[in-house]
Amino acid sequence: MIRTGRADVSFDGIRTEFGLPSAFDAAVLAEAEEAISRSPGDRPDLTSLPLVTIDPPGAKDLDQALCVTKSADGFVVHYAIADLGLFVTPGGALDAEVRRRGQTIYLPDGNVPLHPTVLSEGAASLLPGVVRPAVLWTFTCGADGIPAAVEVRRALVRSTAQFDYATVQESFDAGTPHPSVAALAEFGPLRREFARRRGAIELQLPEQEIEPDGDGWKLVARPRVAVDSWNAEISLMTGMAAASIMLQAQVGILRTLPDPDAGAVATLRKSAAALRVKWPADVSPGAFLAGLDPATPEALALFTDATRLLRGAGYSAFNGSVPEVVTHAGVAAPYTHVTAPLRRLVDRFATEVCLAVTAGEELPEWLAEALPLLPSLMGSSDSLSSKVDRAATDQVEAWVLAARVGQEFDAVVLRSGDNEADVFVSDPPVLAKCTGKRLPEGERIRVRLAEADPVKRKVRFERRV
């Protein structure tokens, strides 16, 4: 963990460079304020469900609350999702603005929210101890963790506690998990095994996080604990169930990713052979990657190479006929986004499709008209979010390393070209370019920091000879 040592560091330059909005218009704020007092309508009171939330520390925009219990012959999962459909009037000023934004953009010194915070961190957020309107998914699952029945409906819910990942993991490690998530330790691994059998592809690359540190910022490598993946499986299961509802009705919007082409798989197999990592011919890429130890340098290199397998992600809207590509290669199943409507535009619309279809109703006109617009809106916001996230990380990397030019570090070679390679330095956790001819992928080398320019947001290493 490295201090920047500067009091004037901010991310305003990134905000300006990418044209990020600084505030909501008065009409949008007025509409959001009015929506706070809107009646939730006639919906069942399910506030007795002991739901809890699991989010990063300090989060206020809480999209999901869950309760997982063991039954006589399997599991029951209740998964409540913030109901933005109650608060956003189709065709109104707020609807127009969130379509323009697409998703919440996160920066270390403050986010650019999709919705006004009176909603996203207030009336619509599943904060603990307060009654909230929600869309409740209920999964009745067998002993194998596969749903036998799925129900989705609007309801009133109340989260009983707000947790973060580390705290929940510590409770499992101590043998004292909260009753609402105790069964997650059994259910989560079942779902992960199901994902492995499907051929899902997961890249366990190091997660760089930026945290405040006195008058500056620090980079940390956040270890991914088991609870992270177990909780993610609940969201994935919900997205798969929503996609199934849409496909049966032949209307909706899917998150798609083409299957890896044969050339990308062949290249990954060559890399595994070069690194002397055994990959049996009958094992899928997803199962092979799942079996790697992410702490080893060979695994880091192979995970990086495997990013070639996951190219071409997009959204596919349809109404009346099923699109040619309906699956997401990373999930290895049809999948859609419905679990983060506070932070992502498409989730609200996809949820409304599921509610209409399961109620046996026709899609309202505003929803049918919006579906074909969503792929472009989400594609643009996904691209912007990715660029902003990369720029912020590049900026902090340059800040924390600016005073260390000339120093040496240990690094792992992730992907190598003729004269340059991608390397990972663990302390501080930095992903950067390193000059050198045909550097050995999957091996540890000694590198020298040749450049750390905060203005250009550029970090470059060179191999120590």
N, C-alpha and C positions, 0 to 999 in steps of 0.2 A: 504494500500500500504506500503510494508515493504522493506527497504534497506537491501542489503546483507552486506554492510559495508566493502567490500573487493575489492582491486584493481586488484587482480590476477585471478578473476573468468573468465573462458572461457569454451567453450564446445568442446575443442580440444580432451579431453579424450573420449567423445562420438563419435567424428569423427573417432578416431583411433579404438575404440572398435568395431564399426560396419563396418569398412573398407570403409568409404565414400571417394569417389575420391576427390582430392584436385584441379585438373585442367583438362583441355582437352588436348589431344595430339595435336602436331603441325599439323598433317594431318587433324584433325577434325576442328581446328581453321581456317586453310587455306581454307577448303571447305566452311565453314560458311562465311568467308570474301568474297569469290567469289560469293556466293549466294546473297549477298546484292545487287549487281548490276544487278541481273537477271531480265529480262523483265517480267512483269506480264502477257504478252500476250494480246489477244483480249478479253477484258471483259468490260461490261457496266460501265460507269462512273456514280456512284450514290453518289458522294460527296456532292450533295445538301441535302441529308437526314440529318437532325439535330440530329445525334447520340450523345450519351453521355456515359461515363463509370462510374460505381459505384464499387469501390474496397476499401480495407483497406487503411488507410492513408499511403502515401509514396510508394505505389505499383508502379512498373515499368513494370512488366510482365502482360500486360492488354490483356486478352483473348477476352473479350466481350464488345460490345457497343450496346446500345439499343435506340429505340424510340417507344413510345406507344402513339397512338392517338385515340381519339373517332371518330367514323364514324356515319353516319345517322342511321345505324341499328346494330351497335356493335363496334368493335375495330379493329385496324390494328396495328400489332406489327412487327417492323423490328428489327432483332437481328443479328448483324454482329459478326463473329467469326474469329479470326486470322487464316490466311491461311498458315499453315506450309507446305502444299503440294507443294507450289511454291519453298520453300527453301531447302527441304530435298530431295536429289536424292536417289531413291531406290537402295540399294546395295552399296552405297558409305560409306566413313569413318564416316560421320556424322550419317547416318542411323544406322550403326552398333553400334555406341556409345550410341545413345538415346535408342536403344533397350536394351542395357546392363543396362542403368540407370533406365528406366521405368517411372520415374516421378521425379519432383523436390522435394527435401527433405528440409524442412524448419527448421532452427535452429535460436534461438534468436539473435546470433551474425553473421548471414550471411547464406544464403541458399546454397544448392548444386544443381545448376540448371540442368534441363533436357537438355536444349540447351545452346550453348554459348551465353553470354549476348549480343553480337552484334546482335543476332536475338531476343532472348526472352525479352530483355529490349530495343531493338533498332528497327531494320528494320521490324520485324514481329509483334511487339507490337502495339496495337491500341492507341497510344499516341495521345493527343489532338493536333489539328491544322496541322496534316500532313496527306498526302494521303497514304493509306495503301491498299494492296491487302487483300481481306477478302472473306469468304464464308458467304453469306447473306441469312438468313432465313426470309421469310415473311409470317406472319400468318394473314389471314382474318377471324375474329372471329365474332360470333353472339353476341347478347346482353347478353347471358349467359356465355361468355368468352370461349366457346368451338370452336376450329378452324373449319371453313367450307371449307377452302382451305389452302394448304401449298405449298410454293415454296422455293426451295433452289438452289442457283447459285453462281458462282464466280462473284465478282464485285470489283470496286475500291470505297473505302469509306473514310470518314474523320470525326473523332470524333471532336465535337465542344467544349467539356468540360470534365474535369476529376473531379469526385466527390468522396467523401467517404460516408459511410453509415450514420454517425452521422450528417453530413452537410445536406444530403438530407432529413433525418428525421426532422431536425430542420426547414427546409424550408416548409415541409408539416405542421408541428405544427404551423408555423407562417402564414400559408395560402398563401405562396408565392413559390410554387414549380416551378422548371424549366419546360417550356412548353413541353419538350421532355419526361418528366416522370409524368406530372400532372395527366394523366389518369391512372397511375399505382395505385393510391389510390382507384380506383373503380375496375380496372381489377384484381389486386392482390387478394383482398378478394373474388372475384368471383371464381378465380382459387383455392383458399384455401377451399372454400365451396365445390367445385367439388372434391377436394382431400378427404375431409371428407366423402362425399357421396360414393366415391370409396372404402373407408376403409383404406386409407393411414395411416401409423403409424409414428408418429413423437414424439421423446423423447426430451422434453425441459429441459435437464439437464444443470446445470451451466457451462458456458464456462470459463475455466481458460486461461488467456493470460499472457505472459511474456513480460515485457517491460523494456527498459534501465532505470536506475535510478542512475544518477551520475556515480560513479565508480563501480556500481554493477547492480543488477537486482531487479525487483519487480514483484509480482504476483497481477493481477487484475482480477476481475470478470466482464466480458464484458456483459452488458445487451443486449439482442437481441431486437432490435427495429423492428417496423412493416415493415420498408423498407427492412430489411434483408429477411424476409419471402416473401414479394411481389416479390423482385428481384429473389429469388430462384425459385419461381413458373415459371418465364420465362424460366429459364434453364431446369426445369423439363418438361415443355411443349415441349421444343425443343427435349429433350432426348426421350420423348414418341413418338413424330412425327417421329424421326429418326428410332426408333424401329419398328414402323408401316410400314415404307418404306421397311425395311429389311425383315420383316416377309412376306409381300406381294410378295417380290421377292425371298424369301427363301434363302437369303444369307446375311451374316453379322456377327456381334458379339454383344451379349446382356449382360447387367449387370443384373444378376439374384439373387434372394433371395427367398428360398422356403417359402411357407405360414407357419405361426406358427403352431406347432403341438398342438393337443388338450390338452396335458399335461401342456404345457407352459401357455396356456390360462387359464386352470383350476387353476394353481398355482397363476396366477395374480389375478383371481377372489377371491381366498382365502385371498390373501393379502389385497385386497380392503375391503373385509368383516371384516377382523381383524382390519383395520384402520377406520372402520365405514364410508367408502366412498361409497355412493350409486352407483351401477352399474346395470341398468335394463337389464334383460335377453335378450332383443331384440336389444341391442346397441353393435356395434362391438368394438373390442379392440381399433382401431384407433379413433373412435368417442368418446369413453370413455376417452381416454388419452387427446384428443384435448379439452375436456371440463374441464380439471383440471386447477386450478390456480397454475402456476409453483412457485409462491412465498411461497406456504404452505409447511410445512415439510412432510405432507402426500403425496403430489404430488411428491416431490423429491424422496421419498421412492418408490412410484409406478413406476416412470420413470426408476429408477434403476432396479427394478424387471422386468420391461418390456424389458430390453435388452435381456432377454431370448427369446423374440419373434423374434428377428432379428439376427439369427445365420445361417451361411452357405452361406454368400454372395460369389459370384464368377462371372466368365465370361464364356459365352457359345458361341463358334464360330460355324457357320454352313454354308453349301453350298450345296444346292440341296434338303434338307429336314429340317423341323422345329424341334428344340430340344424339348424334353419332357417338360422341365420347361422353360417357356418364360417370366414369370412375375417377378417383384421385389416386395416383400411383403411390403416394406417400402413405395413404390410409389403406390402400388396396381394397377399396370398396367405393360405391357411390357415397357422396358426402356433401354437406352444405353447412353454411354458417347460420346458427340460430342462438348461440349462447352468449354473445357479447353485444347486445343492442345499444348499451350506453356508449360504447367505444367504436362501433363499426356500423355503418349505414345499412348494409345488406341484411343484417340479422333481423331488423324490424320487419322488413318486407317478407322475408322467408318465413318468419314466425306467423305472420298474418295468413300466408298461403296455407300453412299446416292447420291453423285454427279453422279456416273456412272449409278446407277439404274434409277434415275429420268431423265437422258439424254437418256435412252434406249440403253445404251452401255454395252457390256460385261466387267466384271472386268478385268483389266490388270493382266497379269500373276504374277507379283511381289506381287500384292495385294491379289490375291487368295491364293498364297503360304504363305503369312504372317498370314492370319487369324487364322489357327489352332495353331500358335505359341504364339499368344497374351495372352490367358488365363494363361499360365504358367508364361510368362514374367510379366504380371500385378499382378498375385498372389504373386510372390516373392517381387516385389517392394512395393505392398500394405503392406505386412507383415513387411518389413524393415522400411517403413515410420511410421507405427504405433509404432514399437519398439523405434525408435529414438525419436518420439514425446513424448512417455511416459517417456523415460529416461531423456529428457530435463526437463520435468515438475517435475519429481521426484527430479532431481538435484537442481532445484531452490527452491522447497519446503524445502529441507534439508538445503540449504544455508540460506534462510530467517528465518528459525526456529532454527538454530543451537544455538543461544545465548538465547533461550527462554525455554530450557528444564526445566521442573518443574513448568512452568506457567500453568494456567487454561484457558480454552476456552469454549464457547458455541458451541455445535455441534448438527447436525441432524443425526439420525441413518438411514442409507439408506437400508442396507441389513445385516441381522443378522444371525450368525451361533451359534453353541453351546458355543464357547469360544471366538469368535472374530466377529467383525462387520466392515462394511464399514461405515465411517462417513464423513460428510461434515462440515468443519469449514468455516464460512463465512469471518472471518477477522483474518489473511489473507485467501483468498479462497483456501482451501486445501482439497483434497480428500485423505483419508488415512485409515489405519487399526486402530482399537481400541479394546483392550482386555477387556473382560467382558462376563459374562455368560448370554446368551439369552437377549441381549440388545433389548429394545423395538423399533421395526421398526416404522418410521414415527413420532418419538417423539424427542423432544429437551432434551438433557442431558448435564451435565457438565463433561468435560473431562480434564485430565492432560496430558501434553506432556511428554511422557516417554523417547522418543528417537528421535533425529534428526541428522543423521550421513551423512555428505556430501560425505564421501568416498564411503560408501555403497549405497548412494542415498536412504536412508530409513528413513521414518517418522512413528512413532507409538505413539498412544495415549492410555491412560487407563481411564476407567470410574472413575470419582471422587466419592468416597463413603462418 
